[in-house]
Amino acid sequence: MLMGNRSELSHPIDHERFSDGSMMRSPLSIALQLPDTINVRAMLRGDDPETEDIRSILSDLCRTVAEQGQFVVSGFGQDRWPVDMGTDLAIFLEQLPNVLRAVKAGAATEIDFYEQGIERKIEFSPAGDVYQATCISQTEWRPDPAVEQVGRAVLEGMLMGVQERVVKLIEEIAPDLAEHDWVWRWRNTAIEQ
């Protein structure tokens, strides 16, 4: 049962001001939309270091809330990519700490949506206070435009927003795992330099 209003805690920012004062529209958007309150308790794996790791926890989490929220990715000429909460979000979350660390350092990085049916990659190349984002499709779908620019602060904000929402979600539905070593490392890897 869901309670509360739907909120988008990791929201896209449509416009950004760069250091030269110019404004730029950034259609690239990555967001996790969930209700304010989720009345579910989950039993997420995390007890067997021989067969499990953070991916087990993230996968269980995404499947648990798959029907209660939306993972929204847009850009490169498509308002809404065909991504889902159960699989694609988990794949994204596995990569998130490394991507965040690279963006905070102003380094090149990529996000690979490799699951069958989506099969796209976004490569991010830094250029001052902006990133050139290049979408590469492994399917018949073609990005148009294939290259977009997104400000470094906007990109970092989108990614941090998703990470913060996932941490809050773990605290809500599996509080016993919120301080698990794997979760702690996943949420803090982006801070380490």
C-alpha positions in Angstrom: 0.0 0.0 0.0 1.3 3.4 -0.9 0.9 6.5 1.2 1.7 10.1 0.5 2.2 12.0 -2.6 4.5 11.0 -5.4 7.7 13.1 -5.3 10.6 13.2 -7.5 13.6 13.5 -5.2 16.1 13.2 -7.9 14.8 15.6 -10.4 16.2 16.8 -13.7 17.2 20.4 -14.0 16.1 21.8 -17.3 18.4 24.8 -17.5 21.8 25.6 -16.1 24.0 28.6 -15.9 27.6 28.1 -16.8 30.6 30.2 -15.5 30.3 32.5 -18.5 26.7 33.3 -17.6 25.2 31.5 -20.5 22.2 29.3 -20.2 21.9 25.8 -21.8 19.0 23.4 -21.9 20.0 19.9 -21.0 17.5 17.3 -22.1 19.5 14.5 -20.5 17.6 13.4 -17.4 18.1 10.5 -14.9 15.6 10.3 -12.1 14.1 8.0 -9.6 10.5 8.7 -8.8 8.9 7.1 -5.7 6.0 7.9 -3.3 6.9 9.9 -0.3 6.2 6.8 1.9 6.6 3.2 1.0 4.8 0.9 3.5 6.8 -2.3 2.7 9.4 -4.1 4.7 11.9 -6.1 2.6 14.1 -9.0 3.4 17.2 -8.0 1.3 20.0 -10.5 1.0 23.3 -9.6 2.5 24.3 -12.4 4.8 26.5 -14.6 2.6 29.7 -13.0 1.4 30.6 -16.1 -0.6 27.6 -15.8 -3.0 26.3 -12.2 -2.5 27.5 -8.7 -2.6 26.0 -5.2 -3.0 24.5 -6.2 -6.3 22.3 -8.7 -4.4 21.0 -6.0 -2.1 20.4 -3.6 -5.0 18.7 -6.2 -7.1 16.4 -7.2 -4.3 15.6 -3.6 -3.5 14.7 -2.8 -7.1 12.5 -5.8 -7.5 10.7 -5.0 -4.2 9.7 -1.5 -5.2 9.4 -2.1 -9.0 5.6 -1.6 -9.0 5.8 1.4 -6.7 8.0 3.8 -8.6 9.6 4.8 -11.8 13.1 4.9 -13.1 13.2 7.6 -15.7 15.9 8.2 -18.2 15.5 10.6 -21.1 17.6 12.4 -23.7 19.1 12.0 -27.1 15.8 12.6 -28.8 13.7 10.2 -26.7 11.5 11.6 -24.0 11.4 8.3 -22.1 13.8 5.5 -22.5 12.4 1.9 -22.1 14.0 1.3 -18.7 12.4 -0.4 -15.7 12.8 -0.4 -12.0 13.4 -4.2 -11.6 16.4 -4.6 -13.9 17.7 -1.4 -15.5 17.7 0.5 -12.2 19.8 -2.2 -10.5 22.3 -2.2 -13.4 22.5 1.6 -13.2 22.9 1.5 -9.4 25.9 -0.9 -9.7 27.7 1.6 -11.7 26.6 4.7 -9.8 29.5 5.1 -7.3 32.2 4.9 -9.9 30.3 7.3 -12.2 29.8 9.8 -9.4 33.4 9.6 -8.3 34.5 10.3 -11.9 32.1 13.3 -12.3 33.2 14.8 -9.0 36.8 14.5 -10.2 36.0 15.9 -13.6 37.1 12.7 -15.3 35.6 10.8 -18.2 33.1 8.0 -17.4 30.2 6.1 -18.9 26.9 4.5 -17.9 26.1 1.3 -19.7 22.5 0.2 -20.0 23.4 -3.2 -21.3 20.2 -5.2 -20.6 18.6 -6.7 -23.7 16.0 -4.3 -25.2 17.7 -1.1 -24.1 21.4 -1.8 -25.0 22.7 1.8 -24.9 25.7 3.5 -23.4 26.2 7.1 -22.5 29.9 8.2 -22.6 30.7 11.4 -20.7 33.7 13.4 -21.7 34.6 16.5 -19.6 35.1 19.9 -21.1 35.5 22.4 -18.4 32.3 22.9 -16.5 30.3 20.8 -18.9 30.3 17.2 -20.0 29.8 16.1 -23.6 27.4 13.1 -23.4 27.5 10.7 -26.3 24.8 8.0 -26.7 25.8 4.8 -28.4 23.0 2.4 -29.3 23.5 -1.3 -29.9 20.0 -1.7 -31.3 18.1 -0.3 -34.3 17.1 2.8 -32.3 19.4 5.7 -33.1 19.9 8.7 -30.8 19.0 12.1 -32.4 21.0 14.0 -31.4 23.7 11.5 -30.5 25.6 14.1 -28.5 24.3 16.4 -25.8 26.0 18.7 -23.3 25.2 18.6 -19.7 26.7 20.8 -17.0 28.9 19.0 -14.5 26.9 20.3 -11.6 23.7 19.3 -13.1 25.0 15.8 -13.9 26.4 15.4 -10.4 23.1 16.6 -8.9 21.0 14.1 -10.9 23.3 11.2 -9.9 23.5 12.3 -6.2 19.7 12.6 -6.2 19.2 9.0 -7.3 21.8 7.8 -4.8 20.3 9.7 -1.9 16.8 8.4 -2.7 18.1 4.8 -2.8 19.8 5.2 0.6 16.6 6.7 2.1 14.7 3.8 0.5 17.0 1.2 2.1 16.6 3.0 5.4 12.8 2.8 5.0 12.2 -0.7 3.9 15.3 -2.6 5.2 16.6 -0.6 8.1 18.7 -3.5 9.4 20.7 -3.3 6.1 21.2 0.5 6.1 24.5 0.3 7.9 25.6 -3.0 6.3 29.2 -2.7 5.2 28.3 -3.3 1.5 25.7 -0.5 1.6 28.1 1.8 3.4 30.8 1.2 0.8 28.3 1.7 -2.0 27.1 5.0 -0.7 30.5 6.3 0.2 32.6 5.1 -2.7 31.8 8.3 -4.6 33.3 10.4 -1.8 36.6 8.6 -1.8 39.3 10.1 -4.1 
